[in-house]
Amino acid sequence: MLDKLNAIEKRYDELTQALMQVGDDYQRAAELNKEHSDLEEMVTEIRAYRQMLRQLEEAIDLRDSESDPEMKELAEQEADELEARVAAQEEKLKRMLLPKDPRDNRNVIMEIRAGAGGDEAGLFAADLFRLYSRYAERKGWKIEVMSENSTGIGGYKEITFLIKGQGAYSRLKYESGVHRVQRIPVTESSGRIHTSTATVAVLAEVDDVEIEIPEKDIKIDVYRSAGAGGQNVQKNATAVRITHLPTGMVVACQDERSQLQNRLRAMSILKARLYEIEEEKQRAEREADRRSQVGSGERAEKIRTYNYPQSRVTDHRINLSSYNLPIVMDGDIDQFIDELATRDEAERLAAVGI
């Protein structure tokens, strides 16, 4: 680890010198300044770490050379405290050395689809949408519904929405997978507990420059938007359906007022899905010998169960349960996300051997 820290500090000093000599080349100055800024926090922590090491060395020397019992005891206490601080700083630096996911600060496109369970699955999908809406509200993020297909009784067959906010993807990426609910449906007269599911997909919003889709690879259909019960809510054909021919993937949007807006929304969703497919392919290649279950988003995996009779929510990936289901359903899911992020971080540290 020390070799990596030395290299970072050396590069920072080189950038500092280069910025002093760059002159009127503003483009070069901007590039150097960005890299310099990106390294600044890390270098500050490295230098704090070196200072702690020097202080620890002095405390150990004093402890070993001091003959006065009282002074020796004080030096030993100081050395113990500094050893703990040095260990904590080392852990902090290890985390900072981990490669960052470039998508972490992006907005998120979330797709929730009813799974097994009929109408109850649709109602559960609506509950999950409310959960993530409340979570976004707690974080100060904004939500925009991009597309929805309701069941007519308060549920959703599927709903796609955009969450805008700093670090949205870094937190919500762990929510991909199959969510399962166990409860007595309101329509169940015998009081029997049903099990239903809904799938959640979490996609990072993609910039146009990052992924290009040739016109020949897509087929675009337009049709009239339809509301509940099939009633036409638009006289003009404003709804858009885009089919990605190479993959057969279909995206439809009808909630915007104009055909152009719906087309832009649909293309945004399509690009995010294709980008996720490519990222998953690259992850599989990089981690062929280490398929982490945390954050993988594999939809066949039941990641979390919401048990209403026992007021229990269990995340199966980390074997963590909360026995306060109402607050979880009101968007209080940080306890799960924090633990998932910690587990993910530990596995990545082990993988890179830091």
C-alpha positions as CSV (number, residue, x, y, z in Angstrom):
1,M,0.0,0.0,0.0
2,L,2.9,2.4,0.8
3,D,4.1,2.2,-2.8
4,K,0.7,3.2,-4.1
5,L,0.6,6.1,-1.6
6,N,4.1,7.3,-2.6
7,A,3.1,7.2,-6.3
8,I,0.0,9.3,-5.6
9,E,1.9,11.9,-3.6
10,K,4.6,12.1,-6.2
11,R,2.0,12.6,-9.0
12,Y,0.3,15.4,-6.9
13,D,3.6,17.2,-6.5
14,E,4.3,16.9,-10.3
15,L,0.9,18.4,-11.0
16,T,1.5,21.2,-8.6
17,Q,4.7,22.1,-10.4
18,A,3.1,21.7,-13.9
19,L,0.3,24.1,-12.9
20,M,2.8,26.7,-11.9
21,Q,4.5,26.5,-15.4
22,V,1.4,25.9,-17.7
23,G,1.2,29.6,-18.8
24,D,-1.7,30.6,-21.1
25,D,-2.7,27.1,-22.2
26,Y,-6.1,27.2,-20.6
27,Q,-7.2,23.8,-21.8
28,R,-4.1,22.1,-20.4
29,A,-4.5,24.1,-17.2
30,A,-8.1,22.8,-16.8
31,E,-7.0,19.2,-17.4
32,L,-4.1,19.5,-14.8
33,N,-6.3,21.3,-12.3
34,K,-9.0,18.6,-12.5
35,E,-6.5,15.8,-11.8
36,H,-4.8,17.9,-9.1
37,S,-8.2,18.5,-7.5
38,D,-9.2,14.8,-7.7
39,L,-6.0,13.9,-5.8
40,E,-6.1,16.6,-3.2
41,E,-8.2,14.9,-0.6
42,M,-6.2,11.7,-0.9
43,V,-2.9,13.5,-0.5
44,T,-4.2,15.4,2.6
45,E,-5.1,12.1,4.2
46,I,-1.7,10.5,3.2
47,R,0.2,13.4,4.8
48,A,-1.9,13.1,7.9
49,Y,-1.0,9.4,8.0
50,R,2.7,10.1,7.7
51,Q,2.4,12.7,10.5
52,M,0.7,10.1,12.7
53,L,3.5,7.6,11.9
54,R,6.2,10.1,12.9
55,Q,4.4,10.8,16.2
56,L,4.0,7.1,16.9
57,E,7.7,6.5,16.3
58,E,8.6,9.3,18.7
59,A,6.2,8.0,21.4
60,I,7.7,4.5,21.1
61,D,11.2,5.8,21.3
62,L,10.3,7.8,24.4
63,R,8.5,4.8,26.0
64,D,11.5,2.5,25.3
65,S,14.1,5.0,26.5
66,E,12.4,6.6,29.5
67,S,13.5,5.5,32.9
68,D,10.9,7.4,35.0
69,P,7.9,5.0,35.6
70,E,5.3,7.8,35.4
71,M,6.7,9.3,32.1
72,K,7.1,5.8,30.7
73,E,3.4,5.0,31.4
74,L,2.3,8.3,29.8
75,A,4.4,7.5,26.7
76,E,2.9,4.0,26.6
77,Q,-0.6,5.4,26.7
78,E,0.2,7.9,23.9
79,A,1.7,5.1,21.8
80,D,-1.4,2.9,22.2
81,E,-3.7,5.8,21.2
82,L,-1.5,6.6,18.2
83,E,-1.4,3.0,17.1
84,A,-5.3,3.0,17.1
85,R,-5.3,6.2,15.1
86,V,-2.8,4.9,12.6
87,A,-4.8,1.7,12.1
88,A,-8.0,3.7,11.5
89,Q,-6.2,6.0,9.0
90,E,-4.8,2.9,7.2
91,E,-8.4,1.6,6.8
92,K,-9.5,5.0,5.5
93,L,-6.7,5.1,2.9
94,K,-7.5,1.6,1.8
95,R,-11.1,2.5,1.1
96,M,-9.9,5.7,-0.8
97,L,-7.6,3.5,-3.0
98,L,-10.5,1.4,-4.2
99,P,-11.5,2.2,-7.8
100,K,-14.6,4.3,-7.8
101,D,-17.6,3.3,-9.8
102,P,-17.9,6.2,-12.4
103,R,-21.7,5.8,-12.2
104,D,-22.0,6.5,-8.5
105,N,-22.9,10.2,-8.8
106,R,-25.4,9.7,-11.6
107,N,-29.2,9.9,-11.6
108,V,-31.1,6.6,-11.5
109,I,-33.7,5.1,-13.7
110,M,-35.7,2.6,-11.6
111,E,-38.0,0.0,-13.1
112,I,-40.5,-1.9,-10.8
113,R,-42.5,-4.8,-12.3
114,A,-45.2,-6.9,-10.7
115,G,-44.1,-10.5,-10.6
116,A,-45.9,-13.6,-9.3
117,G,-49.1,-13.0,-7.3
118,G,-51.6,-11.4,-9.6
119,D,-53.3,-8.2,-8.3
120,E,-51.4,-8.5,-5.0
121,A,-48.1,-8.4,-6.8
122,G,-49.3,-5.2,-8.5
123,L,-50.2,-3.6,-5.2
124,F,-46.7,-4.6,-3.8
125,A,-45.1,-3.0,-6.8
126,A,-47.0,0.2,-5.9
127,D,-45.8,-0.2,-2.3
128,L,-42.2,-0.4,-3.5
129,F,-42.6,2.7,-5.6
130,R,-43.9,4.6,-2.5
131,L,-40.9,3.2,-0.5
132,Y,-38.4,4.5,-3.0
133,S,-40.3,7.8,-3.4
134,R,-40.1,8.4,0.4
135,Y,-36.4,7.4,0.4
136,A,-35.7,9.9,-2.3
137,E,-37.7,12.5,-0.3
138,R,-35.5,11.8,2.8
139,K,-32.4,12.4,0.7
140,G,-33.6,15.6,-1.0
141,W,-33.8,13.9,-4.4
142,K,-36.4,14.5,-7.1
143,I,-38.6,11.9,-8.8
144,E,-40.1,11.9,-12.3
145,V,-42.4,9.2,-13.5
146,M,-41.3,8.2,-17.0
147,S,-43.8,5.4,-17.8
148,E,-46.5,3.5,-15.9
149,N,-49.0,0.7,-16.5
150,S,-51.5,0.6,-13.6
151,T,-53.8,-2.3,-12.7
152,G,-56.7,0.0,-12.0
153,I,-57.0,-1.0,-8.3
154,G,-54.1,1.0,-7.0
155,G,-51.3,-1.2,-8.2
156,Y,-48.8,-1.3,-11.1
157,K,-48.0,-3.9,-13.7
158,E,-44.9,-1.8,-14.1
159,I,-43.6,1.7,-13.4
160,T,-40.4,3.4,-14.6
161,F,-39.2,6.5,-12.9
162,L,-36.2,8.8,-12.8
163,I,-34.5,9.8,-9.5
164,K,-32.4,12.9,-9.7
165,G,-29.9,13.6,-6.9
166,Q,-26.2,13.6,-6.0
167,G,-25.1,10.0,-5.3
168,A,-28.4,8.4,-6.2
169,Y,-26.9,5.5,-8.0
170,S,-24.2,4.9,-5.3
171,R,-27.0,4.2,-2.8
172,L,-29.8,2.6,-4.9
173,K,-27.6,0.2,-7.0
174,Y,-28.0,-2.4,-4.2
175,E,-31.8,-2.5,-4.7
176,S,-31.8,-4.5,-8.0
177,G,-33.3,-7.9,-7.7
178,V,-36.5,-9.8,-6.7
179,H,-38.4,-8.4,-3.7
180,R,-40.8,-10.7,-2.0
181,V,-43.8,-9.9,0.2
182,Q,-45.7,-12.2,2.6
183,R,-49.0,-10.9,3.8
184,I,-52.8,-11.4,3.8
185,P,-54.3,-9.6,0.8
186,V,-57.2,-7.3,1.4
187,T,-59.2,-9.6,-1.0
188,E,-58.5,-12.7,1.0
189,S,-61.5,-13.7,3.0
190,S,-60.0,-16.8,4.7
191,G,-57.1,-14.8,6.2
192,R,-54.5,-16.9,4.4
193,I,-51.0,-15.4,3.9
194,H,-50.0,-15.0,0.3
195,T,-46.5,-14.7,-1.2
196,S,-46.0,-12.3,-4.1
197,T,-43.0,-10.8,-5.8
198,A,-41.9,-7.7,-7.7
199,T,-38.6,-7.1,-9.6
200,V,-36.6,-3.9,-9.2
201,A,-34.0,-2.8,-11.8
202,V,-31.7,0.1,-11.1
203,L,-30.0,1.7,-14.1
204,A,-27.6,4.6,-14.1
205,E,-28.8,7.4,-16.4
206,V,-26.5,7.6,-19.4
207,D,-25.2,10.6,-21.3
208,D,-25.9,10.7,-25.0
209,V,-22.2,10.8,-25.8
210,E,-21.6,7.5,-23.9
211,I,-23.7,5.2,-26.0
212,E,-24.9,5.6,-29.6
213,I,-27.7,3.6,-31.1
214,P,-27.7,3.5,-34.9
215,E,-31.1,4.4,-36.5
216,K,-31.1,1.1,-38.4
217,D,-31.1,-0.8,-35.0
218,I,-34.4,0.6,-33.8
219,K,-38.0,0.5,-34.9
220,I,-40.3,3.3,-33.6
221,D,-44.1,3.0,-33.4
222,V,-46.5,5.7,-32.3
223,Y,-50.0,5.2,-31.0
224,R,-52.6,7.0,-28.9
225,S,-52.0,7.1,-25.1
226,A,-54.5,5.2,-23.2
227,G,-55.7,5.7,-19.6
228,A,-57.2,3.2,-17.1
229,G,-59.9,1.0,-18.7
230,G,-58.5,1.7,-22.2
231,Q,-60.1,5.2,-22.5
232,N,-58.2,7.4,-24.9
233,V,-56.7,10.4,-23.1
234,Q,-55.1,11.9,-26.2
235,K,-56.7,12.4,-29.6
236,N,-53.3,12.5,-31.3
237,A,-50.8,9.7,-31.5
238,T,-48.3,10.8,-28.8
239,A,-47.3,7.5,-27.2
240,V,-44.0,6.0,-28.5
241,R,-42.8,2.4,-28.6
242,I,-39.2,1.7,-29.4
243,T,-37.9,-1.7,-30.3
244,H,-34.2,-2.4,-30.3
245,L,-33.9,-4.9,-33.1
246,P,-30.5,-6.5,-32.2
247,T,-31.8,-7.5,-28.7
248,G,-35.5,-7.4,-29.1
249,M,-35.8,-5.0,-26.2
250,V,-39.0,-2.9,-26.2
251,V,-39.5,0.4,-24.4
252,A,-42.8,2.3,-24.4
253,C,-43.6,5.8,-23.0
254,Q,-46.9,7.5,-23.1
255,D,-47.0,9.8,-20.0
256,E,-45.6,12.9,-21.7
257,R,-47.9,15.3,-23.6
258,S,-45.9,15.2,-26.9
259,Q,-44.6,12.5,-29.1
260,L,-41.1,14.1,-29.0
261,Q,-41.0,14.1,-25.2
262,N,-42.1,10.4,-25.1
263,R,-39.5,9.5,-27.7
264,L,-36.8,11.2,-25.7
265,R,-37.9,9.4,-22.5
266,A,-38.0,6.0,-24.2
267,M,-34.6,6.5,-25.7
268,S,-33.2,7.5,-22.3
269,I,-34.5,4.2,-20.8
270,L,-33.3,2.2,-23.7
271,K,-29.8,3.6,-23.5
272,A,-29.6,3.0,-19.8
273,R,-30.7,-0.6,-20.2
274,L,-28.1,-1.2,-23.0
275,Y,-25.4,0.5,-21.0
276,E,-26.2,-1.8,-18.0
277,I,-26.0,-4.9,-20.2
278,E,-22.6,-3.8,-21.4
279,E,-21.4,-3.0,-17.9
280,E,-22.7,-6.4,-16.7
281,K,-20.8,-8.1,-19.5
282,Q,-17.6,-6.4,-18.5
283,R,-18.1,-7.1,-14.8
284,A,-18.5,-10.8,-15.6
285,E,-15.3,-10.8,-17.5
286,R,-13.4,-9.0,-14.7
287,E,-14.9,-11.1,-12.0
288,A,-15.1,-14.5,-13.6
289,D,-13.5,-16.1,-10.5
290,R,-15.3,-13.9,-8.0
291,R,-19.1,-13.5,-8.6
292,S,-20.2,-11.2,-5.7
293,Q,-23.8,-11.6,-4.7
294,V,-23.9,-8.1,-3.2
295,G,-25.1,-5.5,-5.7
296,S,-25.1,-7.9,-8.6
297,G,-28.7,-7.2,-9.5
298,E,-29.4,-10.8,-10.7
299,R,-33.1,-10.9,-10.9
300,A,-33.4,-14.7,-10.2
301,E,-32.1,-13.9,-6.7
302,K,-34.7,-13.0,-4.0
303,I,-32.8,-10.3,-2.3
304,R,-35.3,-9.2,0.4
305,T,-38.5,-10.4,2.0
306,Y,-41.2,-8.1,3.6
307,N,-43.1,-10.2,6.1
308,Y,-46.2,-8.3,7.3
309,P,-47.6,-10.7,10.0
310,Q,-44.2,-10.6,11.8
311,S,-43.4,-6.9,10.9
312,R,-40.1,-8.2,9.7
313,V,-37.9,-7.2,6.7
314,T,-35.0,-9.5,5.9
315,D,-32.2,-8.9,3.4
316,H,-31.0,-12.3,2.4
317,R,-27.7,-11.2,1.0
318,I,-26.4,-10.0,4.3
319,N,-28.8,-11.9,6.7
320,L,-29.9,-8.6,8.2
321,S,-33.5,-8.2,9.6
322,S,-35.5,-5.2,10.8
323,Y,-38.5,-5.8,12.9
324,N,-40.1,-2.4,12.2
325,L,-41.7,-3.0,8.8
326,P,-43.8,0.2,8.8
327,I,-40.7,2.5,8.9
328,V,-38.9,0.5,6.2
329,M,-42.0,0.8,3.9
330,D,-41.9,4.5,4.7
331,G,-38.4,4.7,3.1
332,D,-36.1,4.0,6.0
333,I,-33.8,1.6,4.2
334,D,-30.3,3.0,5.0
335,Q,-29.6,0.3,7.5
336,F,-29.7,-2.3,4.7
337,I,-27.9,-0.1,2.2
338,D,-25.1,0.8,4.6
339,E,-24.5,-2.8,5.4
340,L,-24.5,-3.8,1.8
341,A,-22.1,-1.1,0.9
342,T,-19.8,-2.1,3.7
343,R,-19.9,-5.8,2.6
344,D,-19.3,-4.8,-1.0
345,E,-16.3,-2.6,0.0
346,A,-14.8,-5.4,2.1
347,E,-15.0,-7.9,-0.8
348,R,-13.5,-5.4,-3.3
349,L,-10.6,-4.7,-0.8
350,A,-10.0,-8.5,-0.6
351,A,-10.2,-8.9,-4.4
352,V,-7.5,-6.2,-5.1
353,G,-5.3,-7.3,-2.2
354,I,-5.0,-3.9,-0.5
